[in-house]
Amino acid sequence: MRHLILAACLVGTASVPAAAQQARSISASDRAQGAQANPQLVAEYGGAYSGPQAAFVERVGKRVAVQSGLSNAGGDFTVTTLNSPVENAFAIPGGYVYVTRQLLALMNSEAELASVLGHEVGHVAANHSRSRQRAAGIGSILGTLGQVASSTFLGSGLAGALGSRASQIAPQLAVLGYGRAQEYEADRLGVRYITAAGYTPYAAASMLTQLNAETTLDARIAGRDANAVPSWMSTHPNGADRIVRARRLAEATGQPPASAVQDTTFLRMLDGLPYDDDPQQGVVDGQRFRHPALRVRFTAPAGYKIANGTDAVTILGSGGQAQFRTAAATGDLPGFVAQQLRKLGAAQPGEVRTGQANGRSYAFSTVRGSAGGRTVDATVVAYAFPGATHWFTLVTAPGTGIGPFEPLLASVAALTPAEAAAIRGKVVRVVAVKAGDTVDSLSARMAYPDYRRERFTTLNGIAADARLVPGTLVKLVVEG
């Protein structure tokens, strides 16, 4: 999902209604709504990233945004780089524009960055948020949390259990609410803005090509069908179609194709950018999750996907869903389990069982509930740790209880101080190609146990059989 989200909202072409081309100012109402939503959106995406790259993104974002006609003052826009390992970008009314550091790392030029930000500003300038049958305005982006939760399990109680993950994807759901015509409209407006700002219009197509390749690789790594499109993307053109449209749109400007000269200033700016998970929020390595500050680790069952949110971790697979959260320490694990089940809407928590695993006491109970008209099992499992209670909420098929997640629950253990201290994040390093360097020799330096070659070529937007020229710059992801 992390890549398909943005792939559904980048570049294309269609005729733009005259009304969308008319300049309008940022209204007081939009400013108020944006200011209200901004703090929670930033928090749900891991907070604002404050590294040196953030100032670069802000400058480019304001340079593009002023071309929209919403304001002639760059200071009227708030451009934020988010400390998130999810590749995404979005904007909300009031002049608020966002891009994640993970998406920034995928870019290879300032113009590509401008194309992403220009498209998002296009949605705002065309007033798309008000035409998506969401009368509450931008405030309802955060309200999406309640809608997602209440339709999933045991009524509105799920908002408490799965609130973090649902609210983290709320802005993404808002992006996906755009229809095909609105996407094309934002595409055209975005290309217009970046061209007016002095960037090559061909950057939109190159950025979408990057995203298409990354989406395909991500699906391959996760064992998914790269061509399988979720139903919520059925109204959006596929990546190949949008690349073609983007190129046609660029050609229509009459400008010559972009030069093949590297944007070395941009690439050097990326050096040191954090990549993937922030260790302070826990790290995911394949099937393993470790959190150095909480001093806890666990391993997802084979075939299951771990999604690390800001204050919760979701584990998804064919057998069901689990979410890991942390609460204050308690001396009454059975009481804690019963309390969480009641929050889910269970009238009677049922029998609470206790035990020991890896030196930690645990308690759990399963109840029967409903999800989307289907019967499911819901289980709460809580572990006693020094200074904290770590717990899972499981949703599985009726009659299976914890069954699909037995390996996960048995793997929960404490990290030693040495193990916690050894956890390091990843960063982007920009290096110059030396004589004798090859795709294979450089990709071997990528900080991953698998798909190193594919990760390297995709990150740098180069062919698998590319011959590297000494002196050119390439990006590596290495241990921080």
C-alpha positions in Angstrom: 0.0 0.0 0.0 2.8 2.4 0.9 3.8 2.9 -2.8 0.4 2.4 -4.5 -1.0 5.3 -2.6 1.2 7.9 -4.3 1.3 6.0 -7.6 -2.4 6.7 -7.7 -2.0 10.4 -7.4 0.8 11.7 -9.5 0.8 12.6 -13.2 -1.5 12.5 -16.2 -3.4 14.7 -18.6 -6.9 15.9 -19.3 -8.7 19.1 -20.2 -9.0 21.3 -17.2 -12.4 23.1 -16.5 -12.1 26.8 -16.7 -13.2 27.2 -13.2 -10.2 25.3 -12.0 -7.8 27.6 -13.8 -9.1 30.7 -12.1 -6.9 32.0 -9.3 -8.5 32.2 -5.9 -7.1 33.2 -2.6 -6.7 31.0 0.5 -9.9 31.6 2.4 -10.0 32.3 6.1 -12.1 29.1 6.5 -9.5 27.0 4.7 -6.7 28.5 6.8 -8.6 27.7 10.0 -9.4 24.1 8.9 -5.9 23.5 7.8 -4.4 24.9 11.0 -6.7 22.6 13.0 -5.8 19.4 11.1 -2.1 20.1 10.6 -0.8 19.2 14.1 -2.5 15.8 14.2 -1.5 14.9 10.6 2.1 15.7 11.4 2.0 13.7 14.6 0.5 10.7 12.9 3.3 10.7 10.3 6.0 10.5 12.9 6.4 14.2 13.4 8.1 16.8 11.3 11.5 15.8 10.0 14.0 18.6 11.0 17.2 17.5 9.2 18.9 19.7 6.7 16.9 18.4 3.8 13.7 19.8 5.3 14.7 23.4 4.4 15.4 22.4 0.8 12.0 20.8 0.5 10.3 23.9 2.0 12.0 26.2 -0.4 11.0 24.1 -3.5 7.5 23.7 -2.2 6.9 27.4 -1.7 8.5 28.2 -5.1 6.0 25.8 -6.8 3.0 26.7 -4.6 3.0 30.4 -5.4 2.5 29.5 -9.1 -1.0 28.2 -8.2 -2.4 31.7 -7.8 -3.7 30.9 -4.3 -1.2 33.5 -3.0 1.8 35.5 -4.2 3.5 35.1 -0.8 5.5 32.0 -0.1 5.0 32.6 3.6 1.3 31.7 3.1 2.3 28.1 2.6 3.5 25.6 5.2 5.6 22.9 3.6 6.6 20.0 5.9 8.8 17.0 5.5 7.4 14.2 7.5 9.6 11.8 9.5 7.8 8.8 8.0 9.1 5.6 6.3 5.9 5.6 4.1 6.3 7.0 0.6 3.6 9.6 0.4 2.8 13.2 -0.3 -0.4 15.2 0.2 -1.8 18.7 0.8 -4.7 20.1 2.6 -6.6 23.4 2.3 -5.0 26.3 4.0 -1.7 26.1 2.2 -0.4 23.0 4.0 1.8 20.7 1.8 3.6 17.5 2.9 6.1 15.0 1.6 7.6 12.1 3.5 11.4 11.7 3.8 11.0 8.2 2.4 9.5 9.6 -0.8 12.2 12.3 -0.9 14.9 9.6 -1.0 13.4 8.0 -4.1 13.8 11.3 -6.1 16.8 12.0 -8.3 16.3 15.7 -9.0 14.9 18.9 -7.6 12.5 18.9 -10.6 11.0 15.6 -9.5 10.5 16.9 -6.0 8.7 20.0 -7.6 6.5 17.7 -9.7 5.2 15.8 -6.6 4.5 19.0 -4.6 3.0 20.7 -7.7 0.5 17.9 -8.1 -0.6 18.1 -4.5 -1.0 21.8 -4.7 -3.1 21.3 -7.8 -5.6 19.3 -5.7 -5.9 22.3 -3.3 -6.1 24.9 -6.0 -8.9 23.0 -7.8 -10.8 22.8 -4.5 -11.1 19.0 -4.8 -11.5 18.4 -1.1 -14.9 20.1 -1.2 -16.3 17.9 -4.0 -15.8 14.5 -2.3 -19.1 14.5 -0.4 -17.4 15.3 2.9 -19.3 18.3 4.2 -17.2 18.7 7.3 -14.2 19.9 5.2 -10.7 18.9 6.1 -11.7 18.1 9.7 -13.3 14.9 8.3 -9.9 13.7 7.1 -9.2 13.0 10.8 -12.8 11.8 11.1 -12.1 9.0 8.7 -10.6 7.2 11.6 -14.0 6.7 13.2 -15.5 5.6 9.9 -12.8 3.0 9.3 -12.9 1.7 12.8 -16.7 1.5 13.3 -17.2 -0.5 10.2 -14.6 -3.1 11.0 -15.1 -4.8 14.3 -17.5 -4.7 17.3 -18.9 -1.3 16.5 -17.2 1.9 17.3 -15.1 0.3 20.0 -12.4 -0.6 17.4 -11.5 3.1 17.2 -9.7 2.5 20.5 -8.0 -0.7 19.4 -6.9 0.3 15.9 -7.0 4.0 16.2 -3.4 4.7 15.6 -3.1 2.8 12.3 -6.4 4.1 11.0 -5.6 7.7 11.8 -2.2 7.3 10.2 -3.7 6.3 6.9 -6.5 8.9 7.1 -4.7 11.4 4.9 -3.9 8.6 2.5 -7.6 7.7 2.4 -8.4 11.3 1.6 -5.9 11.2 -1.3 -7.5 8.0 -2.6 -10.9 9.7 -2.5 -10.0 11.7 -5.6 -11.6 10.5 -8.8 -9.9 10.0 -12.2 -11.0 13.5 -13.5 -9.7 15.2 -10.4 -6.4 13.4 -10.6 -6.0 14.5 -14.2 -6.9 18.0 -13.3 -4.3 18.1 -10.5 -1.8 16.5 -12.9 -2.2 19.3 -15.5 -2.2 22.0 -12.9 0.9 20.6 -11.3 2.8 20.4 -14.5 1.8 24.0 -15.3 3.1 25.1 -11.9 6.5 23.5 -12.2 7.0 24.8 -15.7 6.1 28.3 -14.6 8.5 27.9 -11.7 11.4 27.1 -14.1 11.5 23.3 -13.8 11.4 20.8 -16.7 7.9 19.5 -17.3 9.3 16.1 -18.0 10.1 15.6 -14.4 6.5 14.4 -13.7 7.0 11.4 -16.0 10.4 10.5 -14.6 9.0 10.7 -11.1 6.1 8.5 -11.9 8.5 6.0 -13.6 10.4 5.9 -10.4 7.3 5.2 -8.4 6.1 2.6 -10.8 9.4 0.7 -10.4 9.4 1.0 -6.7 5.8 -0.2 -6.4 6.7 -3.3 -8.5 9.8 -4.0 -6.4 7.9 -3.6 -3.1 5.2 -6.0 -4.3 7.9 -8.5 -5.4 9.7 -8.3 -2.0 6.4 -8.7 -0.2 5.4 -11.7 -2.4 2.4 -9.9 -3.9 1.2 -9.6 -7.5 2.6 -6.3 -8.7 -0.3 -6.0 -11.2 -3.0 -6.6 -8.6 -4.8 -3.3 -8.0 -6.9 -2.8 -4.9 -10.5 -1.9 -5.4 -10.0 1.5 -4.0 -7.7 2.3 -6.9 -10.2 1.3 -9.6 -10.9 4.9 -10.5 -7.3 5.8 -11.0 -5.2 5.2 -14.2 -2.5 2.6 -13.9 1.2 3.7 -13.8 2.0 2.9 -17.4 -0.9 5.0 -18.6 0.0 7.9 -16.5 3.6 7.9 -17.6 2.5 8.2 -21.2 0.1 11.0 -20.4 2.7 12.8 -18.4 5.1 12.7 -21.3 2.5 14.0 -23.7 1.7 16.8 -21.3 5.4 17.8 -21.1 5.7 17.7 -24.9 2.7 20.0 -25.2 4.6 22.7 -23.4 7.0 22.9 -26.4 10.0 22.5 -24.2 12.8 20.1 -25.3 13.2 16.9 -23.3 15.1 17.2 -20.0 18.9 16.8 -20.3 20.5 13.7 -18.9 22.9 15.7 -16.7 22.7 14.7 -13.1 21.3 17.1 -10.6 24.3 16.7 -8.3 23.3 19.5 -6.0 20.0 17.7 -5.2 21.7 14.3 -4.8 24.4 15.6 -2.5 21.6 17.3 -0.5 20.1 13.8 0.2 23.3 12.5 1.8 22.6 11.5 5.4 18.8 11.4 5.0 17.3 8.8 7.3 15.8 5.9 5.4 13.1 3.3 6.5 12.2 3.2 10.1 13.3 5.7 12.7 14.9 3.6 15.5 13.2 5.7 18.1 9.9 4.4 16.7 11.0 0.8 16.3 12.5 -0.9 13.3 11.2 -3.6 11.0 13.6 -6.1 9.4 11.7 -8.5 7.3 9.5 -10.5 9.8 11.2 -9.1 12.8 10.2 -6.0 14.8 12.5 -4.5 17.5 12.0 -1.4 19.6 15.2 -0.2 21.4 13.4 2.3 23.7 10.7 -0.1 24.7 13.2 -3.0 24.9 10.9 -5.4 23.2 11.0 -7.6 20.1 8.8 -10.0 18.2 8.6 -11.9 14.9 5.7 -12.0 12.6 4.6 -15.4 11.1 5.9 -16.3 7.6 3.9 -14.5 5.0 2.6 -11.8 7.3 3.4 -8.1 6.8 4.5 -5.7 9.5 3.4 -2.1 9.3 5.0 0.2 11.8 2.8 3.1 12.8 3.5 6.1 15.1 2.1 4.5 18.3 1.1 1.0 17.1 2.4 -1.8 15.0 0.0 -3.8 12.7 0.7 -7.3 11.5 -1.4 -8.4 8.5 -1.8 -11.8 6.8 -4.1 -14.4 5.4 -5.0 -15.6 8.9 -6.1 -12.3 10.3 -4.8 -9.0 11.8 -2.9 -8.2 15.0 -2.0 -4.8 16.4 0.7 -4.2 19.0 0.5 -1.4 21.5 2.0 -0.3 24.8 0.4 0.9 28.0 1.5 1.7 31.5 2.6 -1.1 33.7 0.0 -3.0 35.6 0.0 -5.6 38.4 -3.3 -7.1 37.1 -2.8 -8.5 33.6 -6.2 -10.4 33.6 -7.9 -7.2 34.6 -6.1 -5.3 31.8 -7.2 -7.9 29.2 -10.8 -7.7 30.4 -10.7 -3.9 30.3 -9.4 -3.8 26.7 -12.1 -6.3 25.5 -14.8 -4.2 27.1 -13.4 -1.2 25.1 -13.9 -3.3 22.0 -17.6 -3.7 22.9 -17.5 -7.2 24.5 -20.2 -7.4 27.2 -18.4 -10.4 28.8 -14.6 -10.7 28.4 -14.7 -14.5 28.9 -12.1 -16.7 30.5 -8.7 -15.0 30.9 -5.8 -17.4 30.8 -2.3 -16.8 32.0 1.2 -18.1 31.4 4.9 -17.5 31.0 6.9 -17.0 27.7 10.5 -16.0 27.4 10.6 -15.0 31.1 7.6 -12.7 30.8 4.1 -13.2 32.3 1.2 -12.9 29.9 -2.6 -13.1 30.0 -5.2 -13.5 27.2 -8.8 -14.0 26.4 -10.9 -14.5 23.2 -14.4 -13.3 22.5 -16.7 -13.7 19.5 -17.6 -10.6 17.6 -18.6 -9.4 14.1 -16.9 -7.5 11.3 -18.7 -6.3 8.2 -21.5 -8.8 8.8 -19.1 -11.6 9.4 -18.4 -13.5 12.6 -14.8 -13.2 13.9 -12.7 -14.0 17.0 -11.2 -11.1 18.9 -8.3 -11.7 21.3 -6.4 -9.5 23.6 -3.0 -10.7 24.8 -1.0 -8.7 27.4 2.6 -9.1 28.6 4.1 -7.7 31.8 7.4 -5.9 31.1 9.4 -3.7 33.4 7.7 -0.3 33.4 5.2 -1.2 30.7 2.4 -3.5 29.5 2.8 -4.6 25.9 -0.3 -6.0 24.3 -1.8 -7.3 21.1 -5.4 -7.1 19.7 -6.0 -10.0 17.3 -8.8 -10.4 14.8 -9.1 -13.9 13.3 -11.6 -16.3 11.7 -14.3 -17.7 14.1 -13.0 -20.7 16.0 -9.3 -20.0 15.4 -8.6 -17.7 18.3 -4.9 -17.0 18.6 -4.1 -20.0 16.3 -2.6 -18.1 13.3 -0.6 -15.9 15.6 0.8 -18.5 18.0 4.4 -18.0 16.5 4.1 -14.2 16.9 2.9 -14.4 20.5 5.5 -17.0 21.4 8.3 -14.8 20.0 7.7 -11.8 22.3 10.7 -11.2 24.4 12.8 -8.5 26.0 15.8 -6.9 24.4 19.0 -6.8 26.4 20.7 -3.4 26.9 23.4 -4.5 24.4 20.8 -5.7 21.8 18.9 -2.4 22.1 22.1 -0.3 21.8 23.1 -2.2 18.7 19.9 -1.3 16.8 20.8 1.4 14.2 18.7 3.0 11.6 19.6 3.3 7.9 20.6 6.4 6.0 21.1 7.4 2.4 24.8 7.9 1.4 25.6 9.6 -1.9 28.9 8.4 -3.3 30.8 9.0 -6.5 31.3 6.0 -8.8 35.0 5.0 -9.0 36.8 3.2 -11.8 36.0 -0.4 -11.6 32.7 0.1 -9.7 29.7 -1.9 -11.1 26.1 -2.3 -10.2 26.9 -5.5 -8.5 29.8 -4.1 -6.4 27.9 -1.0 -5.3 24.6 -2.8 -4.6 26.5 -5.2 -2.4 26.9 -2.3 0.0 23.2 -1.9 0.5 22.1 -2.6 4.1 19.6 -5.3 3.3 19.8 -9.1 3.3 18.0 -9.5 0.0 17.2 -7.8 -3.3 20.2 -5.6 -2.9 20.7 -5.2 -6.7 17.1 -4.4 -7.3 16.9 -2.0 -4.5 20.0 -0.2 -5.7 18.9 0.2 -9.3 15.4 1.2 -8.4 16.6 3.8 -5.9 18.8 5.3 -8.5 16.5 5.0 -11.4 19.0 3.1 -13.5 18.7 0.0 -15.7 19.7 -3.4 -14.3 22.5 -3.7 -16.9 23.6 -0.1 -16.6 27.3 0.7 -17.1 28.3 3.2 -14.4 30.5 6.1 -15.4 33.2 7.1 -12.9 32.5 10.4 -11.3 28.7 10.1 -11.4 26.8 10.0 -8.1 24.7 7.1 -6.8 22.6 6.6 -3.7 23.2 3.8 -1.3 21.2 2.8 1.8 23.7 1.9 4.6 23.6 1.4 8.3 23.5 4.7 10.1 
